[in-house]
Amino acid sequence: MEQRRGRRRRSTSPSKRLGASRTRSPARDGSRSAPPDYGHTGSSSESGSSTGRSKSPDRPWKGPGMGPGMVRMYLKGRPIAMIAPQEAGQVDLSRESKPPREQLQLDYGYRGRDCRANLYQLASGEVVYFIAAIVVIYDPKRHTQRHYLGHNDDIKCISVHPDRVLVASGQVGGHDRSEELPCYERFDPYYKNADESNWYKPHIRIWDSRTLHTLQVIGAGKLRLGVCAVSFSVADGGTKVAVVDESGSGHMLRMWDWKSNTMLGEAKATTEPLHLAAFNPVDSRQLVTAGKFHLAFWHLRKDGVLTKKNGIFDDLKAKFVHCIAFTHTGDVITGDSKGNILVWKKDTNRISHSIIGAHKGGVLALHTLRGGLVMVSGGSDKKVVLWDGALQAPLKVSQIPAGLGGVRSICAWDQGKHAAENVVFVGTLGNGICRGEIGREFKSVLEGHMEELWGLAAHPFAPMFVTCDYSKQVVLWNAMKREPMWRKSIKYAAQSADIYPTGRIIAVGTTSGRWCVLDAMTSDVIYERRDGVEQLDCLVYSPNGRLLAVGSHDNFIYIYAVYDDGRDYKKIGRLEGHSSFVTHLDWSSDSRFLQSTSGDYELLYWDVITLRHVGHVSAMTDVNWHTYTCVFGYNVFGMWPEGADGTDVNACAASRDRTLLASSDDFGKVNLFKFPCCTHKSAGHIYPGHSSHVTCVRFLYDDSYLLSTGGADSAVFQWRVVGKNGRPRPTKTVTETTRREPPSGGPVPGGVRAGRPGGTEQAMHTAAILGAGRYRLYGGKPRERRRPADVYSYLIVLSDAGGETGTPALETPEGWCHRHLFRGDQWDGVHVPGVPAAAGGGG
C-alpha cells in the first residue's frame, strides 16, 4: 500500500517506527509544539503510540476494548485509544448496528486509465466503454450514463456482438473476499449461483446492454492472470468468442462457443505482450492477434486445432502492432508504432499494400466506415484521417482538441440515414472522448485523469469539486453538468487539495513539498510555497478561513495564517509529535483545535493557539469537529473491518448533516455507514466499481452526491445518495451567511448576460465562478421590478434547460447568502440579509 501511494517513510530507529516519543528537552523545544505525552494512561492519552504497546508487530487487528469513556482497538499491535464525545453517553459496544436507510447509485464516471479498442457504439445509439471495474453506457444526446456493475476487478478488454446489443467484457483476477459476495448479488443476480472458489478469478462476462443482465460467465477458474483481449465472431452471427489470457509463461489464445460455455480450441500465442484479437468479419474461423513484435493469422480447424501463420513484414517490421481493421472483402489492415498502415490480403500473411508514415509517432487506432469501404485512422500526432477505399490518399483530416493527448480508439456514430456522414467518437491517450465530423472541428465530450489521483475536495456551498493527480493536473468539475469547468497543469505532481471557505481559492499540495494556491475563477496560480522536500499528504483550511494546516510526509503539520481572502500566507509554526507521515487532518468548528492521524496509526490532538499537542485528551470530549476525515476516532472506528492491517481504509468522510459516513478501502470498494459509526464491526453497504485502492471520498456540499477517486484506475465516480426506495434523498435548504469585507469592484466578466426574470434567457446554461464586480439583480415576480440588490461577487449555478438542480449564491455588502434550488430555473425565495427579498429567473 505504501508503495502505491508513493509515500516514503523516514528512516528511523525501531522505537520511533513503533511510535515512541522523541526525546527533546523543554528548553530546546522553544516555541515548537511539545511532543506527545506518552506517559499518561487510560483516558488521559489518545495517542496511537504508547510505552505499553504490544511488542509483536504482527499482532492482528483486535476488537475494541473499553475503558471509562474510551474505546481502544489494536492495529498491528499498536493500541489506538479513542475518547467518546460527551453526547455519546454510556459507551456500549455490545449493541447491534444496522446499515443506513440511504444507499448509493452510481450516477456518473469520469474517464480513467484506458486500454486499446475501448470504444463501441450500440444499436441504441449509446456508446460503450469501460472505466476501472465498470462498463459505462453513455448516451451522447442526453449526456447521461448507465452502468454494468457485474465485474469485481479491473476490466481490460471489451467486444460488442454483431447484433450490437450483447457485450463481452474481460477482467483480471480480484480479491478472494467472500464477505463481499452479497454486495455483488445486489448488482448482478448471476452471483447467486457463483462458484465460491472461482468467482473472483479472471473471467469474461457476456451481458445484455439493454437490461444489464449477465447471460454467461466464461473462463472462471480456467484462466490464469487476466483477460487482455476478447472478440466476438461476426460471419456466423456471433456464436464464438476468442479470448487471450495472460499467464506467467506467455499468452494463451482460447476459443469458446459462448452459449454452451464449451471450449473449441486453444494454443499458445506468444511470450511477448499481446494487445488485440479480432475475428475476420467474413470468416468465422479466421482470427488475427497483434502485440509486441507480433502479428499472427489463426485458423480454427474442425477438429479444434488452432493453426498459426506469423505475418511477414520484410523490412517494415515495427516494435508494436497497435490496431487491426478489416475491409469489406476480408483483407486485414494494421497500424504500427512506426506510423505505417499495412494491408494484408485475406488468407495470406504477406503485405499487399502499405502507407508509409501515415501518422507521425505511430498509428494507434483504425476503424472502417460504410461497411469497410472507407477507413479512419488516428495516431499519436493527434490527427484523425479519413482515407479513400483504395487507401491511396487522405480525403479529410481533423485535429483533436489540445490537452487530450493522441488518439487511442475510434468508433463511428451512426445517427440514422439523415445524419451527417463521417461523424466519429475518438478515445484519447489523455483519457478523454471527443466527437466530430472528420474534416471539421472536434469537441470534447468526456474528460478524466491520466495518472493516480489522491487529491479531492468539495466546494463549500456549490455543486463543484476539485481533483488533482500525479500528472500535475488540477481540475475543477461541475457536478451538475458533469464536466470540467477548467483544467490546469502545475509544475509538480499533485497529492492533496482543499477549497477556501468562500469558494474562490483552491490550495494544492504536491509530492515535492511545495504547495500552491489557484484562483478558482481563472485557474491562475497566485501563490506558491515550499515546506521541506517530502510530499504533502493533506492540507485543510480552517472553517473561519484564517488558518491553513498542511500535513507533510516529514511527520510535521505546518500552520499558516491566511490573509487577503486566501491570497497571501504567513507561516506561524509547526506541530511536532507524529512518529510517521501525517495522513489526515480535521479542524474543530471554532477553528482552534486540530485532530490528525499518521502512517503509524496515531491519533493526536493539537491546540493551534499554543501550537502544542493536547496531552490530556479528556478536555477534547466537548469539541465539535467541522469535518470527519481522520480514519481513527470514536465516531468512525466501526468502519474498520475484522483483520484490518491499518492500511485497508484509505479515507473517510461524514456527510454535512452528520447522518452518514463514507469510507474508501484498498480493495476497490466504497462503503456507506450510519454516522456516528461507533459499534464494533458496524453494518453498512458496500459498493464496487473502482479496480484498485480507492484513495479518497467526499460528500458534495448538500450531501446529494458522494465523490470517490481511484488510485491505479485514475477514475472519478459520482454517486447519487438515494433513499431506500431508490429515489434521490431529500436535501435540506441551505442558508448560511459569512460576514466579511466586500471585495473591490471590477468590470463585469465577459459572457455574462442580463435577462429579465422569467425571460427566455433565464437559463444561462453554465456553472461558473464570476469575478468581483457590481451587478444588479432584479427581484419580484416576472415583469414586476423592485429595488435592485447590489451584489459584489456573484457565484451562480443555474439549472440547464433540462431543469437540473442548481445552487445560486450571492455576496452582498452584508455577507454571503446561498440557497439550494430543488427544480426548475427560478430562484426559490433567496433571502439576502439586509437587502430586500430577491426572486426570479437567472439574469
Phi, psi and omega in degrees: 000317181298322183292322180294324182286346185073021183267129181251117181282139182295149176286116183224167176290160179304323181294322179287326177297331177277000176094013178295150185287153174286156176256114180215131180287148179301328182294321182281342185290327177058228183276359179290161177290144180288151177293159181301146179275088182278357181282341181283153178231175178063226186278000183268000178218136178235026180283150172283357178248146182201142178291344181258023183286162176296145180272359180264108181291344182264009180299128184289172176302134180241139180303157185294138171264178188221141173225187179296106179068021185219147173237137180232131173232165184240134172235117183052041178082358181265123179282134175241110182266131185233119183276139180277139176291163183301320184288350181290336181071211181290129179286124181222104182274354184275345183287147181276151178246155177241150177293159180293154175293326180289151176223176180246143171235127179294118183263321186202140175238121177277150190302140177239200182299138194247172175225170178290157175049049184244052180196117181219154173257140178264170180297334180286352186092352178283159178250134183245137175204178181232152173228127176054242180254021183235136171264126183259132174248107190257130176263106183294332183284322182261350183057046179234168182226150163241162188220135171264122189245028184280344184275151180246003172200189191304123175278136183244341184202162183207150176213146180250135180297155177303335177282355179058029175240312180279147182228139172246132180224137184243147185228168172274176178287143181257204182263138178278081181233088185298336180293346180270351182305317179301327180290325177288328178297329179293327183266334182215102182301343180301335181290344181297332179252018183289147174287117186297340180269350185229356189299332184265357184278165182304139180196173175243135177247130177249125190215163182267123184287344179278315184261345185063025178266137178283132180258328183202148173237127186241136168090356180298121182092348181251335180271159190264283187258319182174158180269122181254349177204144178213147181206136171276144169289159185241312188298329181263014179086014174084036180276341183249154173228128174260137185228133172251125185246131175280138175220172183295333184257003180148205182239134179254136175257126179230148180234132184238148158274106193287331181292320180266356182056044181249128177283128182266333180180160178208155179198154175282126187272304184193160174267349179272162176304137182235131189251328192224150169217136182210131174286144171289127185294345180254000181212110185285354178254001180250134184223147178238134174239151184214152179180213181284121183050035187216128166212120184226143178250119186251150175224130178267114177283165181294335179276006177089003180273133176264119178257153188227141168236124177281143178293138179257111186267343189057238182265013181253016183292133179244166181291318182233139164260112191270331189208157182225142171214171182226144173278174180292343178264359179096002174294149183260135177242132179234151173238141187230178185287348175275354182090012182262148171248124184241142179246132182240124179298143178302141178069013174232169177238028180238154182283131177255338182202149181216148171242105184277131178068037180297325177221142176283128176091352177130144173266118187252344182209142175226144177206135179261145179242163176054048176068028178090010182278329176230163185227147175243137177233154176219150184220181178289351176278007177068021179253144173244123188238133174260125183251152176287172184298330180274358181054045180258324185208149177288139178268316181216153180223139174229153176250131180281159185302148179295149177089353181262354180082188180283178181280132178253317181207158183223139169217147179284150174249100180274108182257012182106174188290339182265001182277162178292142178281164174064026174269127184226157167261142180233122171272139189244164177294338176274016178063038175241170173231131175234162185224145177179168174267129184300130185101349178237184183286138175263146179238144180290136179250314180224145178226168179194199181255158183256336184229177180303138181228137178240336184279126179207131177211139179265145177297144185292336182209024178216157181283066179224158175205161182239142175229157177210153188222180182285351175271015175074018181264134172242128185231130172259123187252147169261110185289334181279319178273350176058051180203159178285143174273323171201162179226130184233133175262123179255183189281334189227160177299131186267141184240326187211163182203155171207158181246133180299149184305333177278350180083001185269342189233141177236126176258138183229126174263146185243176180278357184257003185091355178266151171222152184223163181238131182245144172285124186291341179274312188261344186071008179290142174279120185248353180201142176222148181207157178229134175234092180073199182240359180273158181291153182258103188283339180202148171210137189218132172281146174289155181302327180276359177076009184265347184224154173230128176252132182238116179266126188246161175286353177272012175083000184255158171244120182264135182247130180236141168277141185250132180233164173053049177054041176088010183261352180217150187218149175223127181287129181246356177157181176221151180260125189237127180168338178288146178263002178209180185297147182278128185256321184215152180223142173225137174267150168285160184296333179269007176065021180261323187246155173235147164240145185217152175237160184227172178290352177257021175064042177257149170233112184238155177242149185222141170263113186285337178292315180269350183058042181228155176290140177270106182281322180268091188283354175299338178286351184263002185292336181258013180278132176262121184269135182290323177225164173231087176246348175291133187278355173243147179149159184300321185281356183230355189295338181292347180282347183284129182279163176298136177081011181295146182256007178101338177249003183290329178256119184267328184199162174209165178201137175266146177293159182297328180273005175058044174242342184230150174231126176251144176224157177235141186237184184275002186245020177080019186245147168252133184241145181233126181232168167286150173245135359288152182252079192231037170236150182301125180052060182300143178283142180202184178255143180246134182232113176279169178157310176286150183261353181218198181300134177270120193273330184202152173224144176209145173272147169294168188303328184253012178065016180282335180224153169246138179250143176221146180237146181254155179276275183294333181275349177057024186264153172237122180247142180243110184257130176276132176275120185236160175281182183297332180276003179086358179276153179305139181292131178300135178253143182281150174296132181254122176222107181227146178231131178242116180289135178195165179287139179293142178288165179291152182290167180195174181289156176290130182299148177296147178090356179274123182250141177265120180240148178289146176306128180080002181281180184289342181263019186290333176265115186274351179053044181207163171216099189216152174269118182265149186284177180294144180178185180242107184247163180237124179246119181268127182260177178100184182285164177307139178068009180237104183274144173233187180300128180290149177262134176279124182239117183282315180222135195233107173258120185224136172233097182265162179289158173271187184296338179278000177081028178294153179294140179226176181219112175271152175214139181238147170239118183245175175302337182270349178137188181273148170211137175211154183213143180285134173262137184272309176210163174080178184247018175266144173289137187257073174060048180293132179252125177253119182304129176081002182232141179307151184305139180241136177204157178140187182281174181286122181226000000 
